[in-house]
Amino acid sequence: MTKVELVFSDIDGTLLNSNHEVTAEASQIIQDLVKQGTKIILASARPPGAMVSIADEVQLSSPLVCFNGALITQYKEGSFVDLYSLTLERLDALQLYQTISTNFPDISFNIYSGERWYVERENEWVKQEAAITKMDPESISMEYFLKEHLPVHKILCMGNPDDIQKLEDELAEANLSNISYYRSKDTYMEIVNNQVSKLGALHFLCEKYGVELNNTLAIGDNFNDMPMIIHAGKGIAMGNAPDEVKQAADCVTDTNDENGFYKALAKSFG
């Protein structure tokens, strides 16, 4: 196989185990590869603030691919410098808010704009997400926010599985051509600009660093990781990935609770 110059890795379900932890072996191999000159990029649906602590833990200072590629940002000296940004159209975001708040009042509607997280009210869903991401939301009037032309990188809807399924059905019927949506869990619906993808972010960073796509390795565990797994020089699926994702990969490693990330990299660079 061609030499891997850039590793593009998902975070949740891939680098992190079920307890949202990075194993000592995974952290060590990242540091070893960086010392050897390999570029390692973390890519996630998470906002910047929820990625920085993980990057710090594994001693990475490379750009962060946030919101599945809607924002690529570099954390420098206590602040974020954006390299790439692709937001939702304001009218689409406004329409989504009005539809969801009217038809699905029990669904928690969240907006991510750069490193900021906005909610209308804090509930159990918001508290749960705050505990996972170690971020604090800001309470605002969504209608006011959306009318002020402020950038919306991602909308996150959280609710019981039945409500999220009904919302997915309604979005499919609405045929909003500018948005892309997918369920990252039974209880989570992520909505971004339809041009957003981790593969797009991979292309952008390959160009930035002068790396051929064939010299990249992509590893992930979910449907939103499939395009990068298919198109990278080497695509690896986690053992906890759905079957379709595994079938799209060049190889399958162990699960995220069996140190699958570490084993995949140890084997690829061994």
N, C-alpha and C positions, 0 to 999 in steps of 0.2 A: 504493500500500500504506500501511496505518496506520504511524505512527511506531514504530520499535522502541525500547523503553525498557530491555529486559533481554535480554542474550545468554547462552544456556545452552550451554556447549561441553564435549564429550567431550575427553579428553586424548590417550590412546594411539591412533595411527592417524588423529588429527584435528589437534590442535594440534601434536603432536610428529611429526617425520619418522621414517623407519626407523632413524635413529641416535639416537633418543630426544632430539632437539634441537628447540628453538624457533627459527625463523628470525628474523633481525633485523627483517624487515618485519612478521611476525606480532606480535612483541613491541611494535613501535612503534604499530601500529594499535590494539592493546589499550589502550596508555597514552593515545593520542589520544582514543579513545572514552570512556574513564573521565573524562578532563578535560572532555569535553562533557556529562557527566552520565549516560552510559549505564552501567547496571549489568552487569557481566560476571561470570558464575559458572562455575567449573570443576567438572565432574562426572565421576567416574571410579569404576572398580571398585577403585582403589588405596586404601590406608589413608591416614590424615591425614599421617603423617610423610613419605610418598612424594609428597605433593602440595604441601607447604609450599615446598620448594625451587623448584618450577616457578612457583608463585604469586609468590614473591619475585623470581624472574628477570624476570617480566613486570610487576612492581610492583603486584600485586593484593592488596588486603586484605579482600576480600569473603569471605563464608562459603564453606567447601569442602564439596561434596557427595561423600562417600566411600562406598565399598562399594556403588556404584550407587544410593545413596539410603538405605541403612540407617542412616547417620549423617550429620548436617549439623552441622558444627562451625566455630567461629570461632577463629582463632589470634590471641591477644592477649598481648603482653608475655611471650613465651616459654612460654605454656601454652595448652591448648585449652579453650574453653568450648563445651559441647555445646548446640545449639539443638533438636535432634530426634534420637531414637534408636529404632530398631526392631530387636530382636534375635531370634535363633532360640530356639525353645522348648528348654529344657535337655534334656528327654528325647529330642527329635528329634536334637539334636546328639550326645547320648550314643549313640543307636541308630546314627547315621551312622558315628561313630567305630568302634564295635564291628564293624559290617558291613564297612567299608572295610579296617580293620586285619586282619580275619580273611580276607576273600575276595580282597583286593588288597594283599598285603604290600609290593609294589614301588611302590605309589602313595604319594607324600609327602603327608601329612595336616597341614594348617596351619590354625591358628585366629587370627582377628583380633578383638581385643577393645579397642575404643577405638583409641588410638594404638599399642597393643602387638601384637607378632606372636609367636606361640608355635608351637614345633615340638617333636617328640619327639627327633629327632636331625637333625643337619646332614648333608645329602648333596649331590650335584651339583645337584639341582633347587633346593634351598634356596639354595645358593651363587649359582646363576644368577639367582634372583629377588632376592637381596640386592644383586647387582651392578646390576640394572635399577632397583630402587627406592631404592638407597642407604640401606637400613634394616638393622638388625641384629636377628635373631630371638633369642628367649629359649627355652632348652631346658627342658621340663617333662614331668611325667607327665600325659598327656592325660586319662586316666581320673580321676585325682585332681582335675584342673582342672574337668572337666565335672561332677563330683559336688559341687563347691563353689559352685554357683549363680552363677559369674562370667559376665558378659554375653558372648555370642558374636555379633558383628555379621556375620561372614562366615567360611565354611569354604572354603579353597582346596585342591583336590586337583591335584597335578602328577604326570604319569607319561607313559609312551609312548602314542602315539595308540590302539593296540589296547586297552590297559588302560582308558583313559579312555572309549573307545566302549563297552566292556563294562560299565563303571560306569554310564554313561548309560542303557544298556538295563536294568540292574538297578534303578536309581532309578525308571525309568518303570514297571516291573512292581510295585515296592513301593508305589506310589501314596500317597506321604506328602503329605497334603493341606496341611500347614503350611509346606512348603518350596518354593522356586523354584530351579531350577538351569539353567545354560547353559554352553556351552563358549566361553570367550573366545579360545582357541587350540585347535589339535588336541590339545595336551598339557595344557591347563588346564581344570578344571571348577570353576566358582564356585557356591557354595550360600548362599542367604540366606533370610530369612523371605519367605513368598509374597506379603506385602503390599508388599514393597520394589520401588520402580521409580524411575528418573530422572524420569519424568513426575510421580509423587507428590511428589518433591522440588521439581520446578518449580512445582507447585500451591502447595506450602508457602511457597516464597520469593516467589511472586506475591502471596500473601496478606500476607506479612510486609512487603513493600515497597509494597503498594497498586497493583500493576501488573496490568492485564487480560491474560489469556492471549493475546489477539489482538495485544497489543503486545510479544510475545516472538519471539525467533529462536532456534531450536535447530539445532545442527550436530553430526553424528556419523558414524560409519563402520561400525556393527555392529548386529546384531539387537536388542541391549538398548537401542539408541538409537531404534529405530523408533517406540515410543509417543510420545516427546517430539517427534520429527520430524513425526509425523502431526498432533499436537494443538497445537503451537505456532503462533503467527500466521504464521510463515514457517519451514518445515522444509528444511534443506539436508543433502544426503548427500555424503560425500566421494567422489572418483573411484575410490578403492580399496575402496569399500563393496560388499557383495554386491548382485546385481541386485534382489533383493526390497526391500532398503533404499532403493536408488535409485528404485525405482518408487513407494515410499511418500512420497518427498520432493517438495516444490514445485519444487526445482531441484537440479542436481548440479554440484559444483565440480570442480576438478582434484584429483589425488591428494595425499596428505600429503607426497610427495617432489617435488611440483611447486608447492609453496606454496599449495595449495588453500584452506587456512583463511584466509590473508591475502586471496586473490583474492575469496573469498565475501563477506568483510566489507567489502572495498573496494567491491565491486559493490553490496551492500545499502545501504551508507551513502553511496555516491558521489553 
